[in-house]
Amino acid sequence: MRNAKPDLTKLTKLGLRGVGITAPANNYDFICRFFAPKHNIDEDPVTGSLFTQLTPYWGEKMQNNRFKAKQVSTRGGEVTSELKGDRVKISGTAIKYMEAVIEV
């Protein structure tokens, strides 16, 4: 999983927003990675929207609704996610990347 090297050219041709991969882990409930080369993102470091899909998936497999997970990209990040009805609550630690002002 951590050593996966997907063919980004082939992923671009799938017509998808991106592709996530996931696996169970020893120190986390699961680990994951997300690739979106169609949008010029070879690998996203931590992808909140991916957890909206993985939380229900792992919830069904593990009969649980709360998870501690890690996206194992080079930068990576830990995420806590919780399935609440048809919603997924996601939390974790963030680092400010950019600050901007948009005028409309």
CNS distance restraints for C-alpha pairs under 8 A (distance, minus, plus):
assign (resid   1 and name CA) (resid  21 and name CA) 7.80 0.50 0.50
assign (resid   1 and name CA) (resid  22 and name CA) 7.50 0.50 0.50
assign (resid   1 and name CA) (resid  23 and name CA) 7.17 0.50 0.50
assign (resid   1 and name CA) (resid  32 and name CA) 7.91 0.50 0.50
assign (resid   2 and name CA) (resid  72 and name CA) 6.55 0.50 0.50
assign (resid   2 and name CA) (resid  73 and name CA) 7.73 0.50 0.50
assign (resid   6 and name CA) (resid  11 and name CA) 7.72 0.50 0.50
assign (resid   7 and name CA) (resid  11 and name CA) 6.40 0.50 0.50
assign (resid   8 and name CA) (resid  12 and name CA) 6.17 0.50 0.50
assign (resid   8 and name CA) (resid  35 and name CA) 7.92 0.50 0.50
assign (resid   8 and name CA) (resid  37 and name CA) 6.03 0.50 0.50
assign (resid   8 and name CA) (resid  42 and name CA) 6.98 0.50 0.50
assign (resid   9 and name CA) (resid  13 and name CA) 6.75 0.50 0.50
assign (resid   9 and name CA) (resid  37 and name CA) 7.61 0.50 0.50
assign (resid  10 and name CA) (resid  14 and name CA) 6.84 0.50 0.50
assign (resid  11 and name CA) (resid  15 and name CA) 7.95 0.50 0.50
assign (resid  11 and name CA) (resid  16 and name CA) 7.96 0.50 0.50
assign (resid  11 and name CA) (resid  18 and name CA) 7.69 0.50 0.50
assign (resid  11 and name CA) (resid  19 and name CA) 7.46 0.50 0.50
assign (resid  11 and name CA) (resid  36 and name CA) 7.80 0.50 0.50
assign (resid  11 and name CA) (resid  37 and name CA) 6.93 0.50 0.50
assign (resid  11 and name CA) (resid  38 and name CA) 7.54 0.50 0.50
assign (resid  12 and name CA) (resid  16 and name CA) 7.57 0.50 0.50
assign (resid  12 and name CA) (resid  36 and name CA) 7.58 0.50 0.50
assign (resid  12 and name CA) (resid  37 and name CA) 5.66 0.50 0.50
assign (resid  12 and name CA) (resid  38 and name CA) 4.69 0.50 0.50
assign (resid  13 and name CA) (resid  38 and name CA) 7.85 0.50 0.50
assign (resid  15 and name CA) (resid  38 and name CA) 7.91 0.50 0.50
assign (resid  16 and name CA) (resid  38 and name CA) 7.82 0.50 0.50
assign (resid  17 and name CA) (resid  36 and name CA) 6.26 0.50 0.50
assign (resid  17 and name CA) (resid  38 and name CA) 6.95 0.50 0.50
assign (resid  17 and name CA) (resid  39 and name CA) 7.50 0.50 0.50
assign (resid  18 and name CA) (resid  34 and name CA) 6.87 0.50 0.50
assign (resid  18 and name CA) (resid  35 and name CA) 5.46 0.50 0.50
assign (resid  18 and name CA) (resid  36 and name CA) 4.13 0.50 0.50
assign (resid  18 and name CA) (resid  37 and name CA) 7.21 0.50 0.50
assign (resid  18 and name CA) (resid  38 and name CA) 7.31 0.50 0.50
assign (resid  19 and name CA) (resid  34 and name CA) 5.70 0.50 0.50
assign (resid  19 and name CA) (resid  35 and name CA) 5.26 0.50 0.50
assign (resid  19 and name CA) (resid  36 and name CA) 6.46 0.50 0.50
assign (resid  20 and name CA) (resid  32 and name CA) 6.89 0.50 0.50
assign (resid  20 and name CA) (resid  33 and name CA) 5.60 0.50 0.50
assign (resid  20 and name CA) (resid  34 and name CA) 4.30 0.50 0.50
assign (resid  20 and name CA) (resid  35 and name CA) 6.35 0.50 0.50
assign (resid  20 and name CA) (resid  50 and name CA) 6.96 0.50 0.50
assign (resid  21 and name CA) (resid  32 and name CA) 5.45 0.50 0.50
assign (resid  21 and name CA) (resid  33 and name CA) 5.41 0.50 0.50
assign (resid  21 and name CA) (resid  34 and name CA) 6.53 0.50 0.50
assign (resid  22 and name CA) (resid  30 and name CA) 6.84 0.50 0.50
assign (resid  22 and name CA) (resid  31 and name CA) 5.60 0.50 0.50
assign (resid  22 and name CA) (resid  32 and name CA) 4.18 0.50 0.50
assign (resid  22 and name CA) (resid  33 and name CA) 6.62 0.50 0.50
assign (resid  23 and name CA) (resid  30 and name CA) 5.60 0.50 0.50
assign (resid  23 and name CA) (resid  31 and name CA) 5.56 0.50 0.50
assign (resid  23 and name CA) (resid  32 and name CA) 6.52 0.50 0.50
assign (resid  24 and name CA) (resid  28 and name CA) 7.52 0.50 0.50
assign (resid  24 and name CA) (resid  29 and name CA) 6.04 0.50 0.50
assign (resid  24 and name CA) (resid  30 and name CA) 4.23 0.50 0.50
assign (resid  24 and name CA) (resid  31 and name CA) 6.23 0.50 0.50
assign (resid  25 and name CA) (resid  29 and name CA) 5.90 0.50 0.50
assign (resid  25 and name CA) (resid  30 and name CA) 4.99 0.50 0.50
assign (resid  25 and name CA) (resid  31 and name CA) 6.09 0.50 0.50
assign (resid  28 and name CA) (resid  67 and name CA) 7.89 0.50 0.50
assign (resid  28 and name CA) (resid  68 and name CA) 5.54 0.50 0.50
assign (resid  28 and name CA) (resid  69 and name CA) 5.19 0.50 0.50
assign (resid  28 and name CA) (resid  70 and name CA) 6.82 0.50 0.50
assign (resid  29 and name CA) (resid  67 and name CA) 5.89 0.50 0.50
assign (resid  29 and name CA) (resid  68 and name CA) 5.59 0.50 0.50
assign (resid  29 and name CA) (resid  69 and name CA) 5.65 0.50 0.50
assign (resid  30 and name CA) (resid  67 and name CA) 7.90 0.50 0.50
assign (resid  30 and name CA) (resid  68 and name CA) 7.32 0.50 0.50
assign (resid  30 and name CA) (resid  69 and name CA) 5.11 0.50 0.50
assign (resid  30 and name CA) (resid  70 and name CA) 6.81 0.50 0.50
assign (resid  31 and name CA) (resid  69 and name CA) 5.55 0.50 0.50
assign (resid  31 and name CA) (resid  70 and name CA) 4.84 0.50 0.50
assign (resid  31 and name CA) (resid  71 and name CA) 5.58 0.50 0.50
assign (resid  31 and name CA) (resid  72 and name CA) 6.51 0.50 0.50
assign (resid  32 and name CA) (resid  69 and name CA) 7.85 0.50 0.50
assign (resid  32 and name CA) (resid  70 and name CA) 6.49 0.50 0.50
assign (resid  32 and name CA) (resid  71 and name CA) 4.76 0.50 0.50
assign (resid  32 and name CA) (resid  72 and name CA) 6.10 0.50 0.50
assign (resid  33 and name CA) (resid  43 and name CA) 7.47 0.50 0.50
assign (resid  33 and name CA) (resid  44 and name CA) 7.66 0.50 0.50
assign (resid  33 and name CA) (resid  45 and name CA) 7.89 0.50 0.50
assign (resid  33 and name CA) (resid  71 and name CA) 5.48 0.50 0.50
assign (resid  33 and name CA) (resid  72 and name CA) 5.97 0.50 0.50
assign (resid  33 and name CA) (resid  73 and name CA) 6.09 0.50 0.50
assign (resid  34 and name CA) (resid  43 and name CA) 5.73 0.50 0.50
assign (resid  34 and name CA) (resid  44 and name CA) 5.73 0.50 0.50
assign (resid  34 and name CA) (resid  45 and name CA) 7.73 0.50 0.50
assign (resid  34 and name CA) (resid  46 and name CA) 7.90 0.50 0.50
assign (resid  34 and name CA) (resid  47 and name CA) 6.97 0.50 0.50
assign (resid  34 and name CA) (resid  50 and name CA) 7.43 0.50 0.50
assign (resid  35 and name CA) (resid  41 and name CA) 6.69 0.50 0.50
assign (resid  35 and name CA) (resid  42 and name CA) 5.47 0.50 0.50
assign (resid  35 and name CA) (resid  43 and name CA) 4.38 0.50 0.50
assign (resid  35 and name CA) (resid  44 and name CA) 6.15 0.50 0.50
assign (resid  36 and name CA) (resid  40 and name CA) 6.70 0.50 0.50
assign (resid  36 and name CA) (resid  41 and name CA) 4.95 0.50 0.50
assign (resid  36 and name CA) (resid  42 and name CA) 5.65 0.50 0.50
assign (resid  36 and name CA) (resid  43 and name CA) 6.33 0.50 0.50
assign (resid  36 and name CA) (resid  44 and name CA) 7.22 0.50 0.50
assign (resid  37 and name CA) (resid  41 and name CA) 4.78 0.50 0.50
assign (resid  37 and name CA) (resid  42 and name CA) 4.65 0.50 0.50
assign (resid  37 and name CA) (resid  43 and name CA) 7.46 0.50 0.50
assign (resid  43 and name CA) (resid  73 and name CA) 7.06 0.50 0.50
assign (resid  44 and name CA) (resid  73 and name CA) 7.24 0.50 0.50
assign (resid  45 and name CA) (resid  71 and name CA) 7.04 0.50 0.50
assign (resid  45 and name CA) (resid  72 and name CA) 7.72 0.50 0.50
assign (resid  45 and name CA) (resid  73 and name CA) 5.24 0.50 0.50
assign (resid  45 and name CA) (resid  74 and name CA) 6.90 0.50 0.50
assign (resid  45 and name CA) (resid  75 and name CA) 5.65 0.50 0.50
assign (resid  45 and name CA) (resid  76 and name CA) 5.17 0.50 0.50
assign (resid  45 and name CA) (resid  77 and name CA) 7.21 0.50 0.50
assign (resid  46 and name CA) (resid  71 and name CA) 5.88 0.50 0.50
assign (resid  46 and name CA) (resid  73 and name CA) 7.51 0.50 0.50
assign (resid  46 and name CA) (resid  76 and name CA) 6.01 0.50 0.50
assign (resid  46 and name CA) (resid  77 and name CA) 5.91 0.50 0.50
assign (resid  47 and name CA) (resid  51 and name CA) 7.13 0.50 0.50
assign (resid  47 and name CA) (resid  71 and name CA) 7.88 0.50 0.50
assign (resid  48 and name CA) (resid  52 and name CA) 7.07 0.50 0.50
assign (resid  48 and name CA) (resid  90 and name CA) 7.16 0.50 0.50
assign (resid  49 and name CA) (resid  53 and name CA) 7.16 0.50 0.50
assign (resid  50 and name CA) (resid  54 and name CA) 6.28 0.50 0.50
assign (resid  51 and name CA) (resid  55 and name CA) 5.57 0.50 0.50
assign (resid  51 and name CA) (resid  81 and name CA) 7.11 0.50 0.50
assign (resid  51 and name CA) (resid  88 and name CA) 7.82 0.50 0.50
assign (resid  51 and name CA) (resid  90 and name CA) 7.46 0.50 0.50
assign (resid  52 and name CA) (resid  56 and name CA) 7.26 0.50 0.50
assign (resid  52 and name CA) (resid  87 and name CA) 7.83 0.50 0.50
assign (resid  52 and name CA) (resid  88 and name CA) 5.67 0.50 0.50
assign (resid  53 and name CA) (resid  57 and name CA) 6.51 0.50 0.50
assign (resid  54 and name CA) (resid  58 and name CA) 5.96 0.50 0.50
assign (resid  55 and name CA) (resid  59 and name CA) 5.80 0.50 0.50
assign (resid  55 and name CA) (resid  65 and name CA) 7.47 0.50 0.50
assign (resid  55 and name CA) (resid  66 and name CA) 7.93 0.50 0.50
assign (resid  55 and name CA) (resid  67 and name CA) 7.43 0.50 0.50
assign (resid  55 and name CA) (resid  81 and name CA) 6.61 0.50 0.50
assign (resid  55 and name CA) (resid  82 and name CA) 6.97 0.50 0.50
assign (resid  55 and name CA) (resid  83 and name CA) 6.48 0.50 0.50
assign (resid  55 and name CA) (resid  88 and name CA) 7.09 0.50 0.50
assign (resid  56 and name CA) (resid  60 and name CA) 6.19 0.50 0.50
assign (resid  56 and name CA) (resid  65 and name CA) 7.72 0.50 0.50
assign (resid  56 and name CA) (resid  83 and name CA) 6.66 0.50 0.50
assign (resid  57 and name CA) (resid  61 and name CA) 6.50 0.50 0.50
assign (resid  58 and name CA) (resid  62 and name CA) 5.73 0.50 0.50
assign (resid  58 and name CA) (resid  63 and name CA) 7.75 0.50 0.50
assign (resid  58 and name CA) (resid  64 and name CA) 7.65 0.50 0.50
assign (resid  59 and name CA) (resid  63 and name CA) 5.24 0.50 0.50
assign (resid  59 and name CA) (resid  64 and name CA) 4.83 0.50 0.50
assign (resid  59 and name CA) (resid  65 and name CA) 5.28 0.50 0.50
assign (resid  59 and name CA) (resid  66 and name CA) 7.70 0.50 0.50
assign (resid  59 and name CA) (resid  83 and name CA) 7.61 0.50 0.50
assign (resid  60 and name CA) (resid  64 and name CA) 7.16 0.50 0.50
assign (resid  65 and name CA) (resid  82 and name CA) 5.47 0.50 0.50
assign (resid  65 and name CA) (resid  83 and name CA) 4.95 0.50 0.50
assign (resid  65 and name CA) (resid  84 and name CA) 7.52 0.50 0.50
assign (resid  66 and name CA) (resid  80 and name CA) 7.37 0.50 0.50
assign (resid  66 and name CA) (resid  81 and name CA) 5.77 0.50 0.50
assign (resid  66 and name CA) (resid  82 and name CA) 4.27 0.50 0.50
assign (resid  66 and name CA) (resid  83 and name CA) 6.41 0.50 0.50
assign (resid  67 and name CA) (resid  80 and name CA) 5.62 0.50 0.50
assign (resid  67 and name CA) (resid  81 and name CA) 5.28 0.50 0.50
assign (resid  67 and name CA) (resid  82 and name CA) 6.31 0.50 0.50
assign (resid  68 and name CA) (resid  78 and name CA) 7.28 0.50 0.50
assign (resid  68 and name CA) (resid  79 and name CA) 6.03 0.50 0.50
assign (resid  68 and name CA) (resid  80 and name CA) 4.64 0.50 0.50
assign (resid  68 and name CA) (resid  81 and name CA) 6.66 0.50 0.50
assign (resid  69 and name CA) (resid  78 and name CA) 5.79 0.50 0.50
assign (resid  69 and name CA) (resid  79 and name CA) 5.29 0.50 0.50
assign (resid  69 and name CA) (resid  80 and name CA) 6.21 0.50 0.50
assign (resid  69 and name CA) (resid  81 and name CA) 7.76 0.50 0.50
assign (resid  70 and name CA) (resid  76 and name CA) 7.04 0.50 0.50
assign (resid  70 and name CA) (resid  77 and name CA) 5.65 0.50 0.50
assign (resid  70 and name CA) (resid  78 and name CA) 4.40 0.50 0.50
assign (resid  70 and name CA) (resid  79 and name CA) 5.98 0.50 0.50
assign (resid  71 and name CA) (resid  76 and name CA) 5.19 0.50 0.50
assign (resid  71 and name CA) (resid  77 and name CA) 5.46 0.50 0.50
assign (resid  71 and name CA) (resid  78 and name CA) 6.50 0.50 0.50
assign (resid  71 and name CA) (resid  79 and name CA) 7.76 0.50 0.50
assign (resid  72 and name CA) (resid  76 and name CA) 4.87 0.50 0.50
assign (resid  72 and name CA) (resid  77 and name CA) 7.01 0.50 0.50
assign (resid  73 and name CA) (resid  77 and name CA) 7.95 0.50 0.50
assign (resid  77 and name CA) (resid  92 and name CA) 7.99 0.50 0.50
assign (resid  77 and name CA) (resid  93 and name CA) 7.98 0.50 0.50
assign (resid  78 and name CA) (resid  92 and name CA) 6.27 0.50 0.50
assign (resid  78 and name CA) (resid  93 and name CA) 7.55 0.50 0.50
assign (resid  79 and name CA) (resid  90 and name CA) 6.80 0.50 0.50
assign (resid  79 and name CA) (resid  91 and name CA) 5.81 0.50 0.50
assign (resid  79 and name CA) (resid  92 and name CA) 4.86 0.50 0.50
assign (resid  79 and name CA) (resid  93 and name CA) 7.84 0.50 0.50
assign (resid  80 and name CA) (resid  90 and name CA) 5.82 0.50 0.50
assign (resid  80 and name CA) (resid  91 and name CA) 5.24 0.50 0.50
assign (resid  80 and name CA) (resid  92 and name CA) 6.12 0.50 0.50
assign (resid  81 and name CA) (resid  88 and name CA) 6.60 0.50 0.50
assign (resid  81 and name CA) (resid  89 and name CA) 5.48 0.50 0.50
assign (resid  81 and name CA) (resid  90 and name CA) 4.47 0.50 0.50
assign (resid  81 and name CA) (resid  91 and name CA) 6.38 0.50 0.50
assign (resid  82 and name CA) (resid  88 and name CA) 5.54 0.50 0.50
assign (resid  82 and name CA) (resid  89 and name CA) 5.06 0.50 0.50
assign (resid  82 and name CA) (resid  90 and name CA) 6.61 0.50 0.50
assign (resid  83 and name CA) (resid  87 and name CA) 5.99 0.50 0.50
assign (resid  83 and name CA) (resid  88 and name CA) 4.63 0.50 0.50
assign (resid  83 and name CA) (resid  89 and name CA) 6.44 0.50 0.50
assign (resid  84 and name CA) (resid  88 and name CA) 5.89 0.50 0.50
assign (resid  84 and name CA) (resid  89 and name CA) 7.10 0.50 0.50
